[in-house]
């Protein structure tokens, strides 16, 4: 059974182009505008993949629309934020707070996944679209990609993540503020220079998707335990000191790297140094035999 089976929904297409790799495509015409229904659907997809233990090792996120990735939030759906039944301003404010934090958590679903998510970006990315791709592990852009943090033009401060992500991703607070204060469009090349993109792919939609899928295939051949641990550790590092992250890494690896050394006689040198996971042993075996390693799923599927 394909790991993509049953995952597609109203505005999201899901396929398995190669083993252990999912291609998630946003397909809400005409402009991939995110209504509350759409972003809840988006969040539910990634949370479900993790919950069900599907053997997904990398995901590529893209748009099916030819000219843009997403136009951002569905402005016609903003009425969903309002709570006319609230008896006073304080309760209305609390209702808005709960709505916004739910929205933030939904867009952050890709960060909670055990596997890397690669954004394959083409065309225009507006407002919420930057929050979505900023939460991804890796961002590839077609050379026609362009971005704008549009919220100030709608009379709002961007509140779903980009104001926190962009300075930390790029390390350039001055330019991040310039882009957020002015809503000016910045190109794929500028995004690459900033460090927001790791690669600009010549061509358009099909070329950037192919490049992202090629990268996903490489990642999917690695130990899922090692990749998942690396993702967690690097995400932790973003918001903690080096020393705090070193301790977190030690705690993670002390639990992740365990096996019964008595099973091996004589014990490999690496086992004499520290308890090893089966993925380490499989990597050693495959390297010695000059073959591709075969790793067990990260967790047992509940399907």
N, C-alpha and C positions, 0 to 999 in steps of 0.2 A: 504494500500500500504506500502511496506517495505521502510524504510528510506534509504536503500541501492540501490533502483531501479534507474537504469540508470547511476550509478556512475562509474562502471567498465570501464577501458580503455585498450589500447593496452598492457601495461606492468603492470597494477595494477588491482588486483582482490578486490572486495568489497562485503562484506556480512553483514547480521545482525543476529549474532548467538543468541542474546537475545535482548529483547526490549530496545531500545535507545542506544544500543552498536553496533558500527561498527568494523568489522575486516578488516583492510586494509593490503593486502599482495603484496609485491614486487615480480614480476614474470618474469623478463627479463633474459632468459637463454642466456649463460651458467652460468654467475656469477653476475647478477644484476649490470652490469656496467652502470653508469649513463652517457648517452649522453645528449646533450642539449634538445633533444626532450623528453627524459625520465624525467629530472628534471622539465621541464616546465609542463609536464603532472602531476607530483607529486604536484607541487604548485597549479595548477588549480583545482585539486580535493579538497584540503582543503579550498581554497578560495571559491569554489562553494558551499560546504556544509554550510559554514557560510552565504554566500550571499543569498542562497535560504531559509534559516531559517528551515532547517530540524531538527527534534527534536532529535538530537544526543547529548548524555550526556557524553559519553566516547568513545575513540577509542583505539584499539590495533593495533600497527604497527609491522608487522613481514615479514619474507621472506618465499617463498614457496620452495626455493632450499634446498636440504638436508644437504649440507656441509658448507654453509656460509650464512651470512646475506647480505653482498655486498662486491664486490671487489673495490668499490669506483668509481672514475671517469673513463669514457671510454676513454682511452688514444688515441684510434684511432679517437676520435671525437675532439681532441684538435685543429684541423685545424679550427674549428668553431670560435675560439678566434681571429684568424688572419683576418686582413682586408687589403688584397693586393691592394685594390683600394684607400686606404688613400694616399693623395698626399705627406704627410710628416710625420715625426716621432711624432710630437705633436698631430696630428689628429689620428694617429694610437693608440697612448697612450690613448687618450680620448675615442676612440672606445673600447679599452680593459677595461677601467675603467667602462664604462656603462655595458659591458658584465658581469664583475665580480660582480658589485652591483646588477644586475638583478639576477644572480646566488645566491648571498647571500640572497636576499629577498625571492627567491623561497624555499630555504632550511629552512628558518625561518617561512614558512607558518604555521607550526604547533604551533608556539608560538603565532601567531595572532588569533588562533581559540578561541572560547568561552569555549570550553570543553577541558578536559585533554586528552593528548595523551600518551599512555603507550607503550614503545618499548619493544618487546619480542625478545631477541637477542640470537641467537645460532651460533655456528661455528665462522668463521673468519670475522672480521670487519676491513676493510682497508680504510685508508685515508678519503675520503668523507663520508664514513659510520659513522665515529665518529662525524662529523658535524651533520649528520642527527639525530643520537640518542641523542646527547647532547642537541639538540633543543627540545626534547620531555620532558614532565613533569616528567615522572617516567621511570626508566630503570630496567628491570628484565633481568638477564642473565642465560642461561643454564650453567652448570658447564663445558661445552666444549667451551664456548665462549672465544675468544681471540682477542686482539685489537692491531693495530699499526697505529701510525700517520706517514704515509708513504711519505709525500710530499717532505721531504728533500732528499730522495733517488731519487726523480724525478727532483731535482735541483730547487725546488720551496719552498717558505714559504707557509704553509697551510693558505688559505685565505677565507674560507667559514664559519668559526666560532669557530673551536675547540681551537684555540690559545687564544681566549677570554673566551670561556665557561669553559675549563678544570680547570684553576686556580680558577675560582669563584665557580665552583661546588665542587671542592675538598679542597680548602683552602690551597693547598700545591704547592706553586709556584716552589719550588726547583725540586720536582719530575715531575711536569708538564713540566718544561723546559727540564729535562733529557729525558723524553719520546719523546718530540718534536724534540730535537736536534739529537737524536740517531736512531729514528724509531724502537727502540726495541719493541718486542712483550710483552704485559702484559696480564696476565690471568684474568679470571673472579674473582678469589679470590683476586687478587691484586686490581682489579677495585672495588671490594666490600670494601676492606680495605681503599682504597682512598676515598670512598664515591661516586664514579662515578656510581656504581650500588647500588640499595637499597636492592636487594635480589639476591642470587644465588640459582637457582632451580636445584636439583639433576635430572639428565637425560639430554635429548636433546631437539630437536625442539618441539615435541608435548607437552612435560612437561612444558616448559617455556611458550608456548602459552596458555595452560590451566590455568596456574597460573596468567598470565596477564589478561585473560578473566574473571577469578573469581574476580580479583581486580576491573576490569571495571564494573562488575555487582554490586558490592558494591557501587561504586561511582555513578552509574546511578540511584540508589535508593534515593540519596540525593537531596536536593533542587538544581535545575540547576542554580537558581539565586545565591545561596550561593557559589556553586562550581565555577561558572564563576567569581564572584567577588573575591573569594579567589585566583584564578589563576592570575587575573590581579594585585591584590595587591602584591602577592609574586613575580611576575615578575618585578614589579616596584621596590620592595625592593632590588633586586639584584644590581641595579645600582644607588641607592640613599641612603642617610643617614636615620637612624631610624626616626629622627624628620620629615624629608621630607615625609617619607612613612606614618607616623602617620597622617599627614595632608591630604595626598592622600587618605588614608583609610576613614578619616572623610568625605571628599568630596564625595567619592564613596557611602558610606552608607547613607549619608544624602539624596541622590537622589534615591538610590535603595530601601530604607525602608520607603515606604509611603503607606498610606491607609486612608480611612475615618473612624475615630474612632467613629463617631456618628452612624455608622451602627450597633454597638454592645452595647447592654444595658443589664446588666451593662458592662462597658468596662473591658476587661481582664486587669490584673495588668500590663502586658508588654506594653499595649497600653498607659497606664498612664505614662509610663517611656519614651517611644519614639514612633513615628509613626512606624507602623509595616507593612511589606509586607505580602501578602497572603501566601507566603511560610512559614513564621514564624507561622502564625495561623494554617496552615495545619499541620506543625510539632507538634505543641502543641496538636491539635486534635488527631493526630495519636498516639502520646505518651500516651495520656490519655486513648484512646480506645484500646491501645496495638495492633495496626494494622499498616500495611505499609502505609506511606503517599502517596497521589496522587497529583503530582505537574503538573501545566500547563506547556506547552512548554515555553522555554525562550523567543522566539519571534514567531509571527504568520507566518506559512509557506507561502511562495510565490508560492508553487506548485499548 
